[in-house]
Amino acid sequence: MGKVKIHKFKNLSNYQICGGIIHLKWEVSDALCIILISSKFLQFFTKTTEIKLLTNRPQKYSLIALGLFSISKKTIWSNVKRCLLRFRNC
């Protein structure tokens, strides 16, 4: 087993609006466990390479890949725009 490497970690959502869905996708090699951290949650993955989350404010997402003797980390920000509807208070 070699060193852990995060090849891609990106947001695939075309539109990022308040109360919308954000689609995160990553590619990792030689990882035993992958951890996705945000201000709201902490999730562990072993075989999953993408996730869709409901978002309502700008957040920082950190992806940490753990290998046998190495760690790799990448971070992205989601830039959520204000709501388009008048009756919602975002």
N, C-alpha and C positions, 0 to 999 in steps of 0.2 A: 504494500500500500504506500502510495506517494503522499506528497503534501496536499492538503486541502486547497482547492482553488474555486472561487466564485467567478464563473465566466460572465454571466449576465444576471442582473437584478434590475428590472425596470417595470414601469407602470404602463400597461397596455390600454388604459382607458383613454378614449378620444376626448370626452367631455368630463370635467370634474366639477360637479355642482353640489350644492348643499343637499344632503339627504340622498345622494346618489351612490352608485356602486363603483368601487375602485378595484381594478383587476391587476394584481401583482404576479409576475412570473420570474422564475430564476432558473439558472443552470449551474450545477455544482458538481465537481468531480472529486472522488475519493473521500466522501463525507460519510460518517457513521450516523450523525444526527444533525438536524438543521433547526435553528431556533429563530422565530420571527418575534421581534419585540416592538411594541408601540407603547404609547402612554396609557392605553386602556387594557392591554392584554399581553400575554406571553403564550406562544404556541410552539409545540414541538412537532417536527415532521421527520419521517424517514424516507418515504418514497414519493411524496407529493412534490410537484414542481410549480404549482400555481394555486392562487387563492383569490376569491372575490369577497370583498368586505364592504359593509355599509359605512359611509363616512359622512360627517357633518361639520368638520372643521379641519384646517390644515394640520397635518400630523407628520411626525418623523417615523419612518419604518426602518428598523435595523435587522439585517439578516446575518446571523452568525452560523457558520458551518464548523462543526467539530469533527476532527479526524482522530486517528490513533495518537499521533504526537504533534498535531498542528491545529491551528485555529485561523479562520479567515472571516473578515467582517466587511460588509458594505452597507451604506445608508442612503436612503432616498427620502425626499420630502414630497408630500401631496399638496398641491395648491388648490384648495377648494374655493370656488367662487361663491358669491352670495346667491341666495334664492331668487328665482325669477318670478315666483308667485307673490302677490301682495299680501295674502292672508297668512303666510308663514313667517314667523319671526326667527330668522337664523342669524 
